[in-house]
């Protein structure tokens, strides 16, 4: 073997007399590779800069609005998912505050692991419908796993907004006045139910922004591929409903919970029974029902506002995946002619939820927000939860009553005997046709040019 070649193979420099030739050969071989690596670095830096600029833009655009305060009247109650709060009462005002803050707030995030099939490390600018879907599902999971009327203990702290500052009471009934922070913290820790808080933290971790989290952005994007969607695309409320159904079905963390998505604004009772039944003597599985609807043409039909209010007043309702044009929101209640909501359009850094006792503060919103019903986009998905068979029968009765306003009004959706008759191919989610139900029948309406797919900025 040539000694020069041998030394080259062993990584040693050749003799001095051959150094020039060695440098030339090394540069000839290395230069193309260095150019390729340089281009890759530049492209990665460009993608990273673009991602950061988009995140900053969305944070500026929507972040300021989050800090603006919505004004709440004390002359009318506030309704949040079946609970009514009279703001004239200091106690009720604080309960309203706690209930709102305790909802899981899932927003745009930046800096998470790359989504498969691209270089995106943020969902800023395109993932808001998936985020509102996550929030609705999280509310269903809280009802499924947490004690009734649970609130997050940290939410017991006062949050200053347009409501008058409230006096917060500890679990022992004593008034928390101007005591030290350390004293308040000890009082808070003393009333913390560790088991319940562990469940709260576990549910939050299922929505982590990383591969493997059952309801995280990575899983939802992957499941959306079967509907023709990919990371960076815009998702409509109907597509989001089917993605959530697939996510719960694919998850091993909730064997006793199923999701049913209504077809053509109809909940087929035999299909629900087939989905929920288990071998005797076991009871039904718990059920989340998602109903995609369209409540008007390009704008919300005002005749449906009263019905939306009635549905949000039911304790079985877990909210609405909806929004206003170009802006998806999670609707949770109302006051007078204004909807109450959580807004995902606030880009926050990704939280490493694999760490023990990861911070939860960024997953709860302290600023109650509302908007006029008149600005509501007509495309939405309404969610309900039933713990078991008796709860489902009760849900069926009270929801039907809420929908049945008069003979002249088209119903948002109906419950029907039997099962849906369609093959596997035709059962795929679609946004091209919606149905408005009437007591005497149904009428189809082409919505091909509708705002079902939110055009997001």
QUIWO-V42876 format. One record per residue. N is the residue number from 1. RES is the residue in one letter. SS is DSSP state (a for helix, b for strand, c for the rest). NEAR is the number of other C-alpha atoms within 8 Angstrom. D_LAST is the distance of its C-alpha to the last C-alpha in Angstrom with 1 decimal. Layout:
BEGIN
N & RES & SS & NEAR & D_LAST
N & RES & SS & NEAR & D_LAST
END
This chain:
BEGIN
1 & X & c & 4 & 64.8
2 & X & c & 5 & 64.2
3 & X & a & 6 & 64.0
4 & X & a & 8 & 61.1
5 & X & a & 8 & 59.1
6 & X & a & 9 & 60.2
7 & X & a & 11 & 59.1
8 & X & a & 10 & 55.7
9 & X & a & 7 & 55.2
10 & X & c & 6 & 56.0
11 & X & c & 6 & 53.6
12 & X & c & 7 & 56.3
13 & X & c & 7 & 56.6
14 & X & c & 10 & 59.3
15 & X & c & 7 & 62.4
16 & X & a & 5 & 62.1
17 & X & a & 5 & 63.6
18 & X & a & 8 & 60.7
19 & X & a & 10 & 57.9
20 & X & a & 7 & 56.8
21 & X & a & 7 & 56.6
22 & X & a & 9 & 54.8
23 & X & a & 8 & 52.1
24 & X & a & 8 & 51.7
25 & X & a & 8 & 51.3
26 & X & a & 8 & 48.9
27 & X & a & 8 & 46.7
28 & X & a & 8 & 46.8
29 & X & a & 8 & 45.7
30 & X & a & 8 & 43.2
31 & X & a & 8 & 41.5
32 & X & a & 8 & 39.4
33 & X & a & 8 & 38.4
34 & X & a & 8 & 37.4
35 & X & a & 8 & 35.4
36 & X & a & 8 & 33.5
37 & X & a & 8 & 32.9
38 & X & a & 8 & 31.8
39 & X & a & 8 & 29.2
40 & X & a & 8 & 28.0
41 & X & a & 8 & 27.7
42 & X & a & 8 & 25.9
43 & X & a & 8 & 23.4
44 & X & a & 8 & 23.0
45 & X & a & 8 & 22.6
46 & X & a & 8 & 20.0
47 & X & a & 9 & 17.9
48 & X & a & 8 & 18.6
49 & X & a & 8 & 17.6
50 & X & a & 8 & 14.3
51 & X & a & 11 & 13.6
52 & X & a & 9 & 14.9
53 & X & a & 8 & 12.9
54 & X & a & 10 & 9.5
55 & X & a & 13 & 11.3
56 & X & a & 9 & 12.7
57 & X & a & 8 & 9.7
58 & X & a & 14 & 8.2
59 & X & a & 13 & 11.9
60 & X & a & 8 & 12.6
61 & X & a & 8 & 9.9
62 & X & a & 10 & 10.9
63 & X & a & 12 & 14.2
64 & X & a & 9 & 15.9
65 & X & a & 7 & 15.3
66 & X & a & 10 & 16.8
67 & X & a & 7 & 19.9
68 & X & c & 6 & 20.3
69 & X & c & 10 & 23.0
70 & X & c & 8 & 23.2
71 & X & c & 6 & 26.7
72 & X & c & 7 & 28.9
73 & X & c & 6 & 32.0
74 & X & c & 8 & 35.3
75 & X & c & 6 & 36.7
76 & X & c & 9 & 34.7
77 & X & c & 10 & 34.1
78 & X & b & 12 & 30.8
79 & X & b & 13 & 30.4
80 & X & b & 15 & 28.7
81 & X & c & 14 & 29.2
82 & X & c & 11 & 32.8
83 & X & b & 9 & 33.8
84 & X & b & 9 & 34.7
85 & X & b & 11 & 34.9
86 & X & c & 11 & 37.0
87 & X & c & 13 & 35.7
88 & X & c & 8 & 39.1
89 & X & c & 7 & 40.4
90 & X & a & 9 & 39.8
91 & X & a & 6 & 40.2
92 & X & a & 11 & 37.7
93 & X & a & 14 & 35.2
94 & X & a & 10 & 35.5
95 & X & a & 9 & 35.2
96 & X & a & 11 & 32.0
97 & X & a & 10 & 30.6
98 & X & a & 12 & 31.8
99 & X & a & 10 & 30.4
100 & X & a & 11 & 26.9
101 & X & a & 12 & 27.0
102 & X & a & 10 & 28.5
103 & X & c & 10 & 25.6
104 & X & c & 12 & 23.8
105 & X & c & 12 & 20.4
106 & X & c & 10 & 18.2
107 & X & c & 12 & 15.0
108 & X & c & 15 & 12.8
109 & X & b & 14 & 15.5
110 & X & b & 14 & 16.2
111 & X & c & 8 & 19.4
112 & X & c & 10 & 20.4
113 & X & c & 8 & 22.5
114 & X & c & 8 & 20.9
115 & X & c & 10 & 19.8
116 & X & c & 8 & 22.3
117 & X & c & 5 & 21.8
118 & X & c & 7 & 19.5
119 & X & c & 8 & 19.1
120 & X & c & 10 & 16.1
121 & X & c & 11 & 17.2
122 & X & b & 11 & 14.1
123 & X & c & 13 & 11.7
124 & X & c & 14 & 9.1
125 & X & c & 10 & 5.5
126 & X & c & 12 & 7.5
127 & X & c & 13 & 10.6
128 & X & a & 16 & 10.4
129 & X & a & 16 & 12.6
130 & X & a & 11 & 15.0
131 & X & a & 12 & 15.2
132 & X & a & 16 & 16.1
133 & X & a & 14 & 18.5
134 & X & a & 12 & 20.0
135 & X & a & 13 & 20.6
136 & X & a & 14 & 22.4
137 & X & a & 10 & 24.4
138 & X & a & 11 & 25.4
139 & X & a & 11 & 26.8
140 & X & a & 12 & 28.8
141 & X & a & 10 & 30.1
142 & X & a & 10 & 31.2
143 & X & a & 10 & 33.1
144 & X & a & 8 & 34.6
145 & X & a & 7 & 35.7
146 & X & c & 11 & 36.0
147 & X & c & 7 & 38.8
148 & X & c & 5 & 38.2
149 & X & c & 4 & 36.8
150 & X & c & 6 & 35.8
151 & X & c & 8 & 33.8
152 & X & c & 10 & 32.8
153 & X & a & 7 & 35.7
154 & X & a & 6 & 33.6
155 & X & a & 11 & 31.9
156 & X & a & 8 & 35.4
157 & X & c & 6 & 34.9
158 & X & c & 9 & 34.1
159 & X & c & 7 & 30.6
160 & X & c & 7 & 30.7
161 & X & c & 8 & 28.4
162 & X & c & 8 & 29.4
163 & X & c & 8 & 32.1
164 & X & c & 6 & 35.4
165 & X & c & 8 & 36.1
166 & X & c & 8 & 37.8
167 & X & c & 9 & 40.8
168 & X & c & 10 & 40.1
169 & X & b & 9 & 42.9
170 & X & c & 10 & 43.8
171 & X & c & 6 & 44.9
172 & X & c & 5 & 48.5
173 & X & c & 6 & 47.9
174 & X & c & 7 & 48.6
175 & X & b & 8 & 46.6
176 & X & c & 10 & 44.4
177 & X & c & 5 & 45.2
178 & X & c & 4 & 44.8
179 & X & c & 7 & 45.9
180 & X & c & 6 & 44.9
181 & X & a & 6 & 41.7
182 & X & a & 6 & 43.9
183 & X & a & 8 & 45.7
184 & X & a & 10 & 42.6
185 & X & a & 8 & 41.4
186 & X & a & 8 & 44.8
187 & X & a & 9 & 44.7
188 & X & a & 11 & 41.2
189 & X & a & 7 & 42.3
190 & X & a & 6 & 45.5
191 & X & c & 7 & 43.7
192 & X & c & 8 & 41.1
193 & X & c & 6 & 41.7
194 & X & a & 6 & 41.2
195 & X & a & 6 & 41.0
196 & X & a & 9 & 38.3
197 & X & a & 10 & 36.3
198 & X & a & 8 & 36.7
199 & X & a & 10 & 35.3
200 & X & a & 10 & 32.3
201 & X & a & 9 & 31.7
202 & X & a & 8 & 32.2
203 & X & a & 11 & 29.7
204 & X & a & 11 & 27.0
205 & X & a & 10 & 28.0
206 & X & c & 10 & 27.4
207 & X & c & 12 & 23.6
208 & X & c & 13 & 23.9
209 & X & c & 13 & 21.3
210 & X & c & 10 & 23.9
211 & X & c & 8 & 25.6
212 & X & c & 7 & 28.3
213 & X & c & 13 & 26.8
214 & X & c & 11 & 27.2
215 & X & c & 13 & 24.1
216 & X & c & 14 & 21.9
217 & X & a & 11 & 18.7
218 & X & a & 13 & 20.9
219 & X & a & 13 & 23.1
220 & X & a & 13 & 20.5
221 & X & a & 11 & 18.8
222 & X & a & 9 & 22.4
223 & X & a & 11 & 23.3
224 & X & a & 12 & 20.4
225 & X & a & 9 & 21.9
226 & X & a & 6 & 24.6
227 & X & a & 9 & 22.1
228 & X & c & 6 & 20.7
229 & X & c & 11 & 17.6
230 & X & c & 9 & 17.0
231 & X & c & 11 & 15.1
232 & X & c & 8 & 11.6
233 & X & c & 8 & 11.7
234 & X & c & 12 & 10.2
235 & X & c & 13 & 13.0
236 & X & c & 11 & 14.5
237 & X & a & 16 & 16.9
238 & X & a & 14 & 19.9
239 & X & a & 13 & 19.1
240 & X & a & 12 & 18.5
241 & X & a & 14 & 21.9
242 & X & a & 10 & 23.7
243 & X & a & 11 & 22.2
244 & X & a & 14 & 23.5
245 & X & a & 12 & 26.8
246 & X & a & 9 & 27.2
247 & X & a & 13 & 26.4
248 & X & a & 13 & 29.1
249 & X & a & 8 & 31.6
250 & X & a & 7 & 31.2
251 & X & c & 9 & 31.6
252 & X & c & 5 & 35.1
253 & X & c & 4 & 34.4
254 & X & c & 7 & 34.6
255 & X & c & 7 & 37.5
256 & X & c & 6 & 38.3
257 & X & b & 10 & 34.8
258 & X & b & 14 & 33.3
259 & X & b & 12 & 30.3
260 & X & b & 11 & 30.8
261 & X & b & 12 & 28.1
262 & X & c & 12 & 29.4
263 & X & b & 8 & 29.7
264 & X & c & 6 & 29.5
265 & X & c & 15 & 29.3
266 & X & b & 10 & 32.7
267 & X & b & 12 & 33.9
268 & X & b & 13 & 37.0
269 & X & a & 11 & 39.6
270 & X & a & 9 & 41.4
271 & X & a & 10 & 38.3
272 & X & a & 10 & 37.6
273 & X & a & 8 & 41.2
274 & X & a & 7 & 41.2
275 & X & a & 8 & 38.1
276 & X & a & 11 & 39.6
277 & X & c & 9 & 43.3
278 & X & c & 8 & 45.1
279 & X & c & 5 & 48.8
280 & X & c & 5 & 51.2
281 & X & c & 4 & 51.8
282 & X & c & 6 & 48.2
283 & X & c & 9 & 45.9
284 & X & c & 9 & 42.7
285 & X & c & 13 & 39.6
286 & X & b & 13 & 37.0
287 & X & b & 14 & 34.2
288 & X & b & 13 & 30.6
289 & X & b & 11 & 29.8
290 & X & b & 13 & 26.3
291 & X & b & 13 & 26.2
292 & X & b & 14 & 23.2
293 & X & b & 16 & 23.6
294 & X & b & 12 & 22.2
295 & X & c & 10 & 23.4
296 & X & b & 8 & 23.3
297 & X & c & 10 & 21.9
298 & X & c & 8 & 18.8
299 & X & c & 9 & 19.6
300 & X & b & 13 & 21.4
301 & X & c & 10 & 25.1
302 & X & a & 6 & 26.7
303 & X & a & 7 & 29.7
304 & X & a & 9 & 27.9
305 & X & a & 9 & 27.1
306 & X & a & 7 & 30.6
307 & X & a & 11 & 30.4
308 & X & a & 8 & 27.1
309 & X & a & 10 & 28.9
310 & X & a & 9 & 32.0
311 & X & a & 11 & 30.1
312 & X & a & 17 & 28.4
313 & X & c & 14 & 31.9
314 & X & c & 12 & 33.3
315 & X & c & 9 & 33.9
316 & X & c & 10 & 33.2
317 & X & b & 14 & 29.6
318 & X & b & 16 & 27.1
319 & X & b & 14 & 24.0
320 & X & b & 12 & 21.3
321 & X & b & 17 & 18.1
322 & X & b & 17 & 16.2
323 & X & b & 13 & 13.8
324 & X & b & 10 & 12.9
325 & X & c & 11 & 10.8
326 & X & c & 9 & 7.1
327 & X & b & 10 & 8.3
328 & X & b & 15 & 11.0
329 & X & b & 15 & 14.1
330 & X & b & 16 & 17.6
331 & X & b & 13 & 20.1
332 & X & b & 14 & 23.5
333 & X & b & 15 & 25.6
334 & X & b & 14 & 26.2
335 & X & b & 12 & 28.4
336 & X & c & 5 & 29.7
337 & X & c & 7 & 26.9
338 & X & b & 10 & 24.0
339 & X & b & 13 & 22.2
340 & X & b & 14 & 22.2
341 & X & b & 12 & 19.4
342 & X & b & 12 & 18.1
343 & X & b & 11 & 14.4
344 & X & c & 13 & 13.1
345 & X & c & 12 & 10.2
346 & X & c & 13 & 12.7
347 & X & c & 14 & 13.2
348 & X & b & 10 & 17.0
349 & X & b & 7 & 19.4
350 & X & c & 9 & 20.8
351 & X & c & 8 & 24.1
352 & X & c & 7 & 27.1
353 & X & c & 8 & 28.3
354 & X & c & 6 & 31.3
355 & X & c & 6 & 33.0
356 & X & c & 5 & 35.4
357 & X & c & 4 & 34.3
358 & X & c & 9 & 30.8
359 & X & c & 6 & 29.1
360 & X & c & 7 & 27.7
361 & X & a & 5 & 26.5
362 & X & a & 8 & 22.8
363 & X & a & 9 & 22.9
364 & X & c & 11 & 23.9
365 & X & c & 12 & 22.3
366 & X & c & 7 & 24.7
367 & X & c & 8 & 22.9
368 & X & c & 11 & 23.2
369 & X & b & 10 & 20.5
370 & X & b & 10 & 20.8
371 & X & b & 8 & 19.4
372 & X & b & 9 & 21.3
373 & X & a & 9 & 21.9
374 & X & a & 6 & 21.2
375 & X & a & 10 & 17.4
376 & X & b & 12 & 17.5
377 & X & c & 13 & 15.9
378 & X & c & 15 & 19.0
379 & X & b & 12 & 17.9
380 & X & b & 15 & 18.9
381 & X & b & 14 & 21.3
382 & X & b & 13 & 24.1
383 & X & b & 14 & 26.0
384 & X & b & 12 & 29.7
385 & X & b & 13 & 32.1
386 & X & b & 12 & 35.9
387 & X & c & 10 & 38.1
388 & X & c & 11 & 40.8
389 & X & a & 10 & 42.5
390 & X & a & 6 & 43.8
391 & X & a & 9 & 40.4
392 & X & a & 11 & 39.0
393 & X & a & 8 & 41.8
394 & X & a & 8 & 41.1
395 & X & a & 10 & 37.4
396 & X & a & 9 & 38.2
397 & X & a & 8 & 40.5
398 & X & a & 9 & 38.4
399 & X & a & 10 & 35.2
400 & X & a & 10 & 37.2
401 & X & a & 8 & 38.7
402 & X & a & 10 & 35.3
403 & X & a & 11 & 34.1
404 & X & c & 8 & 37.4
405 & X & c & 8 & 37.3
406 & X & c & 5 & 39.3
407 & X & c & 7 & 40.5
408 & X & c & 4 & 38.4
409 & X & c & 8 & 35.1
410 & X & c & 9 & 33.2
411 & X & b & 11 & 32.7
412 & X & c & 11 & 29.3
413 & X & c & 12 & 31.1
414 & X & b & 10 & 34.6
415 & X & b & 10 & 36.9
416 & X & b & 8 & 39.2
417 & X & c & 7 & 42.2
418 & X & c & 8 & 42.3
419 & X & c & 8 & 39.7
420 & X & c & 7 & 37.1
421 & X & c & 4 & 38.6
422 & X & c & 6 & 36.4
423 & X & c & 6 & 36.6
424 & X & c & 6 & 34.5
425 & X & c & 5 & 32.5
426 & X & c & 6 & 31.7
427 & X & c & 7 & 30.7
428 & X & c & 7 & 27.5
429 & X & c & 8 & 24.4
430 & X & c & 7 & 23.0
431 & X & c & 11 & 20.5
432 & X & c & 7 & 22.5
433 & X & b & 10 & 25.1
434 & X & b & 13 & 25.4
435 & X & b & 12 & 28.7
436 & X & b & 15 & 29.7
437 & X & b & 13 & 33.0
438 & X & b & 10 & 36.0
439 & X & c & 8 & 39.3
440 & X & c & 4 & 41.1
441 & X & b & 6 & 38.8
442 & X & b & 9 & 35.3
443 & X & b & 8 & 33.5
444 & X & b & 8 & 30.8
445 & X & b & 8 & 27.9
446 & X & b & 7 & 25.7
447 & X & c & 10 & 22.0
448 & X & c & 7 & 21.0
449 & X & c & 4 & 18.7
450 & X & c & 8 & 17.4
451 & X & c & 11 & 14.1
452 & X & c & 10 & 15.3
453 & X & c & 9 & 12.6
454 & X & c & 12 & 9.5
455 & X & c & 9 & 6.8
456 & X & c & 8 & 3.8
457 & X & c & 5 & 0.0
END
